[in-house]
Amino acid sequence: MRRATEIVEQHYLDGQPSLFVEAAEGLDQLAGLVQELIDGYNEDLASRLEDQQKLLSDAGSKEQELGLIIDPTGVNGKIEAPVNDRVAYVVDVAKAEAHRQTAAIFGR
């Protein structure tokens, strides 16, 4: 969401903020909570895996453990393209609406 906000502000609003201060703070708070959730999940998973490590004896067990851990950088990489697509869609809708309103005002 931060990236989407930055794109809109840079490309369409001449660098002006697109969110009210309270909304931007709320977005930052939400991002922080998601990070805490990911960290908590990873810590809990590590604790459980440590407790069960004695039971894991096959060679592929370590690879299985690593596959369960959430990497926040990997999450960001996977959502960047959909976020960019969504931003482009929202901007196109806004442009179409602005065009419709302008045409209605000038009778075209």
C-alpha atoms as one frame of an Amber mdcrd trajectory, in Angstrom:
protein
   0.000   0.000   0.000   2.846   2.371   0.728   4.235   1.760  -2.740   0.831
   2.315  -4.343   0.451   5.595  -2.468   3.919   6.714  -3.560   3.184   5.892
  -7.208  -0.040   7.896  -7.214   1.576  10.836  -5.440   4.613  10.925  -7.741
   2.933  10.327 -11.092  -0.455  11.980 -10.715  -0.325  14.462  -7.828   3.016
  16.200  -8.379   4.367  14.778  -5.125   1.458  16.054  -3.037   0.174  13.690
  -0.316  -2.774  11.581  -1.435  -3.875  10.633   2.081  -4.969  12.623   5.074
  -2.416  12.508   7.886  -4.669  10.224   9.954  -5.086   7.813   7.037  -1.341
   7.709   6.388  -0.683   7.053  10.080  -3.331   4.317  10.047  -1.677   2.726
   7.014   1.707   2.801   8.759   0.151   1.287  11.875  -1.480  -1.467   9.818
   1.828  -2.270   8.097   3.505  -2.460  11.514   0.832  -4.829  12.800   1.232
  -7.094   9.764   4.995  -7.179  10.377   4.379  -8.074  14.031   1.995 -10.841
  12.946   4.596 -12.286  10.577   7.308 -12.064  13.249   5.045 -13.735  15.810
   4.186 -16.516  13.392   7.845 -17.117  12.583   8.827 -17.111  16.271   6.040
 -19.542  17.162   6.967 -21.772  14.253  10.632 -21.746  15.265   9.679 -22.695
  18.812   7.473 -25.571  17.655  10.085 -26.819  15.213  12.743 -26.710  17.901
  10.523 -28.797  20.182   9.894 -31.347  17.450  13.381 -31.337  15.942  14.297
 -34.488  17.832  11.530 -36.306  15.991  12.739 -35.239  12.571  15.219 -37.714
  11.240  14.963 -37.736   7.467  17.322 -35.647   5.309  14.548 -33.495   3.803
  13.220 -32.299   7.143  15.338 -29.120   7.203  14.038 -28.117   3.755  10.474
 -28.714   4.964  11.083 -26.425   7.959  12.443 -23.612   5.798   9.433 -23.840
   3.500   7.107 -22.941   6.385   8.835 -19.696   7.385   7.351 -16.469   5.994
   9.912 -14.101   4.515   8.486 -10.541   4.538  10.742  -9.520   1.645   9.303
 -12.371  -0.394   5.777 -11.190   0.411   6.621  -7.672  -0.785   8.041  -9.028
  -4.029   4.925 -11.079  -4.719   2.471  -8.251  -4.144   4.265  -5.453  -5.984
   2.974  -6.370  -9.458  -0.676  -6.787  -8.343  -0.443  -3.493  -6.414   0.910
  -1.700  -9.474  -1.874  -3.198 -11.606  -4.511  -2.150  -9.073  -3.113   1.389
  -8.880  -3.192   1.658 -12.677  -6.814   0.452 -12.679  -7.882   2.935  -9.982
  -6.152   5.773 -11.821  -7.842   4.776 -15.109 -11.246   4.727 -13.408 -10.569
   8.146 -11.854  -9.501   9.553 -15.238 -12.614   8.152 -16.916 -14.843   9.659
 -14.231 -13.073  13.037 -14.514 -13.528  12.912 -18.294 -17.221  12.051 -17.898
 -17.757  14.936 -15.482 -15.856  17.372 -17.698 -17.938  16.311 -20.705 -21.134
  16.757 -18.687 -20.064  20.252 -17.603 -19.200  21.373 -21.116 -22.057  19.494
 -22.770 -19.952  17.138 -24.840
